[in-house]
């Protein structure tokens, strides 16, 4: 039996994590080993990348750590880190230079990196490596709630029409569109019809789809599997694409992948993100930064509006905490805002002659 996409990706992340750990203090290995059974490979990789950035800040920006290589730092050195040092690090994250490129983190990025640091220092303190936990004294940045950006019905239809017609695309894009029209239409329709995550979509294999039940298997966050069901409209688009897919010869190791790139490899998350942005920016030019996740939000919002069942929406989207779903999809909708706009009249209709 061939290795699943999820298993292959987990193995790749494990190797990447090991590579980063070689550049970090030895106690970081102890930390990652300790959380191995309670976290996912992507989480552990994110942790070591965040720690690498933090230790780089200590070495490059704080004189008291400049005399020792990062890999040689001992728990006694880490105990010298103060809450003030970490606040300076949070300020540093707002704007720093790496490889001659300016990088900035908004509040969400700072929150994630501080969360990684908190977990690391909590481990150090709990296991007796240090006598105090400076990270626990640092306040988490406040997360600003952003309005949900989703596509309206006419915008969804316009985007799918653009895929089929190639309208508004450049000549270069039209050239490629002739080869990938069916694939892109199937991908966008799956997003809008099932609310699937982009990481789940790229991992779908041909054998995961069962048209007798209009469903397919996906590997969720945490490694669990679930069956997502799709309507007949999605089924027809998938069937049309499958006919084309069966005529393609994938490269070795990618034979099972449902969606292929132009190089006949399993399509990447980044390629899907670029494709979605290409079409969505044309279909809804006033809505910036449209992504696969925004298409997922579109599905979730539409499902909640149709059913009013927040628990159903949470289950279909694969949310482990229904409060996450409630926070995102039970907010006031654009439809109600439009009603408010129509209720206000600035001037009379002119019939009184004034």
Beta strands, then each sheet from edge to edge (+ up, - down):
strand 1: 96-98
strand 2: 101-103
strand 3: 209-210
strand 4: 215-219
strand 5: 225-229
sheet 1: 1+ 2-
sheet 2: 3+ 4- 5+
end
